[in-house]
C-alpha cells in the first residue's frame, strides 16, 4: 500500500470562492463515506479572489485511482468542471506525502 496522497484541482471563479462553496458542499456530502477519502477542502488563493483549489486527502494512491476510475467519479464532480482553470498545463496534481510531522500547540 502506498503513502497518503493529496490531490489538488485548480478552479477559476470570476465571482470568487463564494460562487462555488455551495456546489463544493453538495459534492462533499455525496462523497461522504467514499472508501479511502480522508478529507476534502476548498481553498481560496490569498490575494487572487478568482482562484480556488480543492484539496482532497486519500489514504493511498490506489484508493484515489479506484474512485477516479469508478462509475460515480464523473457524475459526482461534474458541477465543478465548468470552473476548471484552463490556464494551467494540467487541471490537477497528485502529491504523495514523502514526510510528515505532528506539531504540538505551543
C-alpha positions in Angstrom: 0.0 0.0 0.0 1.3 3.4 -0.9 1.6 6.5 1.3 -1.2 9.0 1.6 -1.7 11.3 -1.3 -3.1 14.8 -1.7 -5.0 15.7 -4.9 -5.2 19.4 -5.8 -7.5 20.6 -8.5 -7.5 24.3 -9.6 -10.5 26.3 -10.5 -11.2 29.9 -11.7 -14.3 31.6 -10.4 -14.9 35.1 -11.6 -17.2 35.7 -8.7 -14.7 34.4 -6.1 -14.9 31.2 -3.9 -18.4 32.1 -2.8 -19.6 31.2 -6.2 -18.8 27.5 -5.7 -19.0 27.0 -1.9 -22.5 25.5 -2.1 -21.5 23.2 -5.0 -18.4 22.1 -3.2 -20.6 21.3 -0.1 -23.1 19.4 -2.1 -20.3 17.3 -3.7 -18.6 16.7 -0.3 -21.8 15.3 1.1 -22.2 12.9 -1.9 -18.6 11.8 -1.4 -19.0 11.2 2.4 -18.1 7.6 3.1 -16.1 7.1 -0.2 -13.5 4.4 0.6 -10.1 5.9 1.1 -11.2 9.6 1.1 -10.0 11.2 4.3 -10.9 14.8 3.8 -11.6 17.5 1.2 -11.1 21.2 1.4 -12.0 24.2 -0.7 -9.0 26.6 -0.6 -9.1 30.3 -1.6 -5.9 31.7 -3.1 -4.6 34.6 -1.0 -4.6 37.8 -3.0 -6.3 36.2 -6.0 -10.0 36.2 -5.4 -10.9 34.3 -8.5 -8.5 31.4 -7.9 -9.6 28.4 -5.8 -8.5 24.9 -5.4 -10.0 21.7 -4.0 -7.5 19.6 -2.0 -8.5 16.1 -1.1 -6.5 13.7 1.0 -6.6 10.0 0.3 -5.3 7.1 2.3 -3.4 5.8 -0.8 -2.9 6.4 -4.5 -4.7 3.1 -5.1 -7.7 4.4 -3.2 -7.8 7.6 -5.3 -7.3 5.7 -8.6 -10.1 3.3 -7.7 -12.5 6.1 -7.1 -11.2 8.1 -10.1 -11.8 5.2 -12.5 -15.1 4.2 -10.9 -18.6 4.9 -12.3 -19.5 7.7 -9.8 -16.5 10.0 -10.3 -17.5 12.0 -13.3 -21.2 12.4 -12.4 -20.4 13.5 -8.8 -17.8 16.1 -9.7 -19.5 17.4 -12.9 -20.9 20.6 -11.4 -17.4 21.9 -10.7 -16.0 21.0 -14.1 -17.1 24.3 -15.7 -14.7 26.1 -13.3 -11.5 24.2 -14.2 -8.6 26.6 -14.5 -7.6 26.1 -18.2 -4.7 28.4 -17.9 -2.7 25.6 -16.2 -0.9 22.9 -18.1 -2.7 20.2 -16.1 -6.1 20.5 -14.4 -4.8 18.7 -11.2 -1.8 17.4 -9.5 -1.3 14.4 -7.2 1.2 14.7 -4.4 2.5 11.8 -2.3 3.3 12.5 1.3 7.0 12.0 1.5 7.4 13.1 5.1 5.3 14.5 7.8 5.5 15.6 11.4 2.8 16.2 14.0 3.2 19.6 15.6 2.1 20.2 19.2 0.4 23.5 20.1 2.7 25.9 21.9 
